[in-house]
Amino acid sequence: MGSADAFRIRVLLRAVVAGGLALFLPHVFAALAFAEAKIDLYAVEPEPMTVAECGRCHPSQFRNLKESGGGHRFDCRDCHRIYHAYNPRRGNYADLMPPCSNCHSAPHGDEQGDCLSCHENPHAPRLALAMQKLAEVCGDCHKEPAEQFRSFPSAHSQQDCQTCHRDRHGRIPDCSECHGPHFEGQVGSTCAECHPAHKPLETALPVGADPKTCAACHDKVFIKWLNTQSRHGQVNCAVCHARHRLKPECTACHQPPHDPRFTAKFKSCLGCHLDVHNLPAK
């Protein structure tokens, strides 16, 4: 009971003595009840605040964590060990904010140490990074793509990284955003099966590549291969042409079928078999 409450009760008791019990007794009981109620407010030990209770006063931070918090979705107090202690007269905001190094070491190496220069919102680390700030430092972390651009010049290496990887960090664009398909209905995501994005002229042909891809440029050869009655018509282009523009020797697949005296006289298989994409067939 506070001193003000005790003073109020003493005044009322004196009034009771001076003016009669019936008139002032209800006020005495009211004062006692009021004092008791105030005491009850602090009669329990407070429970630690829950994350949802933090969100009542900090709704935007709670919503950011809920929707885009990623690995930061844990108890607020795991980061904010000191809170509700900001004093504008002291200007101690920076002292209260936990440094990233409390949990993180140097995930991007020593070259990139200012976390908040890219991860501007620590409550939403999965949201878009500040892409304009990354323009000159992509190669610090993505060393292999940077080296591929240097070693294999192409139209791609003349572009800024943000030309393709725009809007947010980690965005993988669909090739069809810039390039047309080799054939109608081709899915843009299949382009990278043959053309590595950071060295697109180093064309690699997977064995399962759709032959219609080759037909975009090699249309006459494709028609012959498509209609041939020979066994070569059952073999995917990439089985022989494992690398773009590779012209394999027949012996890469076939054992020499003829007497050495015969092959000594006829040096090229195609001297007799004429067209590798449409071999004579019975």
C-alpha positions in Angstrom: 0.0 0.0 0.0 1.4 3.4 -1.0 1.8 6.4 1.3 -0.9 8.3 -0.7 -3.4 5.4 0.0 -2.6 5.4 3.7 -3.0 9.1 3.9 -6.4 8.9 2.3 -7.6 6.2 4.7 -6.4 8.2 7.7 -8.4 11.2 6.5 -11.5 9.1 6.1 -11.2 7.6 9.6 -10.9 11.0 11.1 -14.1 12.0 9.2 -15.8 8.9 10.6 -14.9 9.9 14.2 -16.0 13.5 13.6 -19.1 13.0 11.5 -20.5 9.6 12.2 -19.9 6.1 11.0 -22.9 5.6 8.7 -21.9 8.5 6.4 -18.3 7.7 5.8 -17.9 4.0 6.3 -18.7 3.1 2.6 -15.8 5.4 1.6 -13.5 3.6 4.0 -14.4 0.2 2.5 -13.9 1.6 -1.0 -10.5 3.0 -0.2 -9.4 -0.3 1.3 -10.7 -2.3 -1.7 -8.9 0.1 -4.1 -5.6 -0.3 -2.2 -6.0 -4.1 -2.2 -6.7 -4.2 -5.9 -3.5 -2.2 -6.6 -1.5 -4.6 -4.5 -2.9 -7.6 -6.5 -1.7 -6.1 -9.8 1.9 -6.8 -8.6 1.2 -9.9 -6.6 2.5 -12.3 -9.3 5.9 -12.8 -11.0 5.7 -11.8 -14.7 6.1 -14.5 -17.3 8.6 -14.0 -20.1 7.0 -12.4 -23.2 6.1 -14.7 -26.1 7.0 -14.0 -29.7 3.3 -13.2 -30.5 3.3 -10.7 -27.6 6.4 -8.9 -29.1 4.4 -8.7 -32.4 1.6 -6.7 -30.7 3.9 -3.7 -30.5 6.2 -4.6 -33.4 3.7 -5.8 -36.1 5.8 -5.1 -39.1 8.9 -7.0 -37.8 6.6 -9.9 -36.8 5.1 -10.0 -40.2 8.4 -9.8 -42.0 9.8 -12.7 -39.9 6.6 -14.7 -40.5 6.7 -14.3 -44.3 10.4 -14.0 -45.1 12.3 -14.6 -42.0 14.1 -17.8 -43.2 16.6 -19.0 -40.6 15.9 -15.9 -38.4 12.5 -17.2 -37.3 13.4 -17.9 -33.7 12.6 -16.3 -30.3 13.1 -12.5 -30.5 15.2 -12.5 -27.3 17.8 -14.8 -28.9 19.0 -11.7 -30.7 17.5 -8.9 -28.7 18.9 -9.8 -25.3 18.6 -6.2 -24.1 15.3 -4.5 -25.1 13.0 -1.7 -24.1 16.1 0.2 -23.0 16.4 2.8 -25.8 16.9 6.3 -24.5 16.8 9.1 -27.1 18.7 11.4 -24.8 21.6 8.9 -24.7 21.3 8.0 -28.4 22.0 4.3 -27.5 20.1 2.7 -30.4 23.3 1.2 -32.0 24.5 -0.2 -28.7 21.2 -2.1 -28.3 21.1 -3.7 -31.8 22.8 -7.1 -31.8 25.7 -7.5 -34.3 25.4 -10.2 -36.9 28.6 -11.7 -35.7 26.8 -12.9 -32.6 25.6 -15.8 -34.7 27.3 -15.5 -38.1 31.0 -15.8 -38.8 32.0 -14.6 -42.3 29.8 -16.6 -44.8 30.9 -14.4 -47.7 34.6 -14.1 -46.7 36.5 -11.2 -45.3 35.9 -9.1 -48.4 32.2 -8.6 -47.6 31.8 -7.8 -43.9 29.0 -5.2 -43.8 26.0 -7.6 -43.7 23.4 -4.8 -43.7 24.7 -3.3 -46.8 23.1 -6.1 -48.7 20.7 -7.7 -46.2 19.0 -4.4 -45.4 16.2 -5.9 -43.4 17.4 -8.5 -40.8 13.8 -9.5 -40.1 13.3 -10.5 -43.7 16.7 -11.9 -44.9 14.9 -13.8 -47.7 13.6 -10.7 -49.3 15.3 -9.1 -52.3 18.8 -7.9 -51.5 20.0 -4.5 -52.5 21.0 -5.6 -56.0 22.4 -2.2 -57.0 24.9 -2.6 -54.2 26.1 -6.0 -55.5 26.8 -4.9 -59.0 30.6 -4.7 -58.6 31.2 -7.5 -56.2 29.4 -10.6 -57.6 32.7 -12.2 -58.4 33.8 -12.0 -54.8 31.5 -14.9 -54.0 30.7 -16.3 -57.4 34.2 -16.9 -58.5 33.5 -19.7 -61.0 31.0 -17.8 -63.1 33.3 -14.8 -63.1 36.2 -16.9 -64.3 34.1 -18.5 -67.0 33.1 -15.0 -68.3 36.8 -14.1 -68.5 37.9 -17.3 -70.2 35.0 -17.8 -72.6 34.0 -14.4 -74.1 30.5 -14.2 -75.5 27.5 -11.9 -75.7 26.7 -13.0 -72.2 30.0 -11.8 -70.8 29.3 -8.3 -72.1 26.3 -8.0 -69.9 26.1 -6.9 -66.2 25.1 -9.7 -63.9 22.0 -7.8 -63.0 20.8 -8.0 -66.6 19.8 -11.6 -66.0 19.8 -11.8 -62.2 17.7 -8.8 -61.6 15.1 -8.0 -58.9 16.5 -10.3 -56.2 19.6 -12.2 -55.3 19.6 -15.9 -56.4 17.1 -15.3 -59.2 17.7 -17.8 -62.1 16.1 -16.4 -65.3 14.4 -18.4 -68.0 16.5 -18.2 -71.2 13.3 -17.4 -73.1 13.3 -14.0 -71.5 15.9 -13.0 -74.1 16.2 -15.9 -76.6 13.8 -17.5 -78.9 13.4 -21.3 -79.0 15.2 -23.7 -81.4 11.8 -25.3 -82.2 8.2 -24.6 -81.4 7.3 -25.7 -77.9 10.8 -25.9 -76.6 10.9 -25.1 -72.8 13.3 -22.3 -72.0 14.8 -24.2 -69.0 16.2 -26.8 -71.3 18.6 -24.3 -73.0 21.2 -24.7 -70.3 21.4 -28.4 -71.0 23.5 -27.6 -74.0 24.6 -23.9 -73.4 26.2 -23.3 -70.0 24.9 -19.8 -69.1 28.3 -18.3 -68.3 30.1 -19.9 -71.3 27.2 -20.4 -73.8 29.5 -20.9 -76.9 31.0 -24.0 -75.2 28.1 -26.1 -76.4 27.8 -29.5 -74.7 25.3 -32.0 -76.1 23.8 -34.4 -73.5 22.9 -37.8 -74.9 19.2 -37.2 -74.3 19.0 -33.8 -76.0 16.0 -33.4 -78.2 17.1 -33.9 -81.9 14.7 -31.1 -82.9 17.1 -28.7 -81.2 19.8 -29.6 -83.8 17.2 -29.2 -86.6 17.0 -25.4 -85.9 20.3 -25.0 -87.8 20.9 -28.4 -89.4 17.4 -28.8 -91.0 18.5 -30.6 -94.2 20.6 -33.1 -92.3 17.8 -33.6 -89.8 15.3 -34.4 -92.5 17.6 -37.0 -93.9 18.3 -38.5 -90.5 14.6 -38.5 -89.7 13.7 -40.5 -92.8 16.6 -42.9 -93.1 16.0 -46.6 -93.0 19.5 -47.3 -91.6 20.3 -48.0 -88.0 21.8 -44.5 -87.7 18.3 -43.2 -87.6 17.8 -44.8 -84.2 20.8 -43.0 -82.7 20.4 -39.6 -81.1 22.5 -36.8 -82.7 24.4 -36.3 -79.4 25.6 -39.9 -79.3 28.0 -39.2 -82.2 28.3 -35.4 -81.8 29.1 -35.3 -78.1 30.5 -31.8 -78.7 29.1 -29.2 -81.1 30.7 -29.4 -84.5 32.5 -32.6 -83.6 32.8 -35.0 -86.6 33.7 -38.4 -85.1 35.6 -41.1 -86.8 33.4 -44.1 -87.7 35.8 -46.3 -85.7 34.7 -44.4 -82.5 31.7 -46.8 -82.6 32.5 -49.4 -85.2 35.2 -52.0 -85.2 36.9 -52.3 -88.6 34.7 -54.7 -90.4 36.9 -55.2 -93.5 40.1 -56.9 -94.3 43.1 -54.5 -93.7 44.0 -54.8 -97.4 40.6 -53.4 -98.3 40.8 -50.5 -95.9 44.3 -49.8 -97.1 42.9 -49.2 -100.6 39.7 -47.4 -99.5 40.7 -44.9 -96.8 37.3 -43.4 -96.1 34.2 -45.3 -95.0 32.0 -42.8 -96.8 33.7 -43.6 -100.1 31.3 -46.5 -100.1 28.7 -45.7 -97.4 28.2 -42.3 -99.0 26.1 -40.3 -96.4 26.5 -41.0 -92.7 23.0 -39.5 -92.0 21.4 -41.7 -94.6 23.4 -44.9 -95.1 22.4 -47.4 -97.8 20.2 -49.9 -96.1 18.5 -53.1 -97.3 
